[in-house]
């Protein structure tokens, strides 16, 4: 799987990471290097082996349906560049 | 299958619509899918938000067991396969109502697999809609655009609320079928208690995938399973009422046919229904972000369920609408039509059953589905808010059955009872509405009227239809309380008919 500059531009845009044009080609090479390295894993025969989802076999932890959180508007808004009347305030989004 | 009702006439020939629906139903729960923040309507902005919902760094999701149970219950209600192993995935996109930058959903391994739903059509026939899957996912927050001309306000109270997305097969062929299908899913979920079905609050919403194809191609698709026989589909969002569903489909099918007949082709896209303009329009901004780069959520292990737990849920399922319909028909001898009307609301069916014990079931059904329903509708209420005790309906029907009052007088009695004057028996007593079955009194009234109208009495031998006029006069003379059957008998004998 070869990554080209156009793919890097698209992925960067989807991830909202600002990437100068002159970085696209070097990044494509870097990413290809990583992907090729990971590709080597395909050489291992895992036929019939269940995917390992955790280093210690354990079930997914579940919570009871009880309200234990919330009512902390100040904390929730603490990192917001702008807020008003309990809302986050962002540049106008039109759709 | 391809009968006339599914065909749409075009300039160049007949077309068929093919639809699949995605229903988003909010899971009835106290807390959110992955956090302990409250779920609900009407709280102040961002009051029902935890740091998990707000996407703070390092916060980890913990799955709400009750939401899992609700999804399993819903799956069982859709006669669907429950998957003992499912997995959560991240659907990545940026939007201000999605603080984490991804929605946790289940793309690859949903909790519920294939099922089937039996739906009543308007004409009383049934059709089946295949269910492809039901999966759990998070809802997004809410954007408010009208508080500032240059800014949008974000309220994350809804962010992280559990949704069930129910995806149907492309088995739906007309706008009416689409509406009937959504109604059926809604009824099933309400019966199960897994979603309150409140469409006004957005707790049940539908996206409709619409495509059109040449007449006959749908049958070929059904035969071969080859989607090549179907047209390119467009997903219509924002159809949040039964009326809009129907309007949006009609508009969209017409739009696609116009394009195809002009030699154009349909682009697969997401379109928004605008109820004010009555049209659908392209959501290009959404299209750009269509690459969701799904991958398994590394914060969540696969969800593994025990068959015994599922069996236990299954054993405790309430009676579902279809079962209830069959039972009402079998136990009470009701027609399919009556049974369908009664089961449309769980509380209505319960009310009927409470009133029908030992009574003429058909009569009780008529009172429940006509008078009681009409009064509730006029007050903007449903059966769960019904102020009239079922025992009153039972007593009213008993009074009719035992000839204490006539059906006509029963309407008057019902008025008094509805207005809180007491039980039907009390009302009949208080207002002197007992039917006159005393033949002496009726005979006297009949004699008086015949004596006063000798011409008409003579004419009735030639024209037996004129008897109706005499019945009317006798009823009038007795204040409507005479037993109509007795009046008829006595009139006939006195007039020599």
Interface residues (C-beta under 8 A of the other chain):
Chain A: X10 X14 X16 X53 X54 X58 X59 X60 X61 X62 X63 X64 X65 X66 X67 X68 X69 X70 X71 X72 X73 X75 X76 X77 X79 X82 X84 X85 X86 X87 X88 X89 X90 X91 X92 X93 X94 X95
Chain B: X29 X30 X31 X35 X36 X37 X38 X44 X45 X46 X47 X48 X49 X50 X51 X52 X54 X56 X62 X63 X64 X65 X66 X67 X68 X92 X93 X94 X95 X96 X143 X144 X145 X147 X148 X149 X150 X151 X152 X153 X154 X155 X156 X272 X283 X285 X286 X289 X291 X293 X300 X301 X302 X303 X304
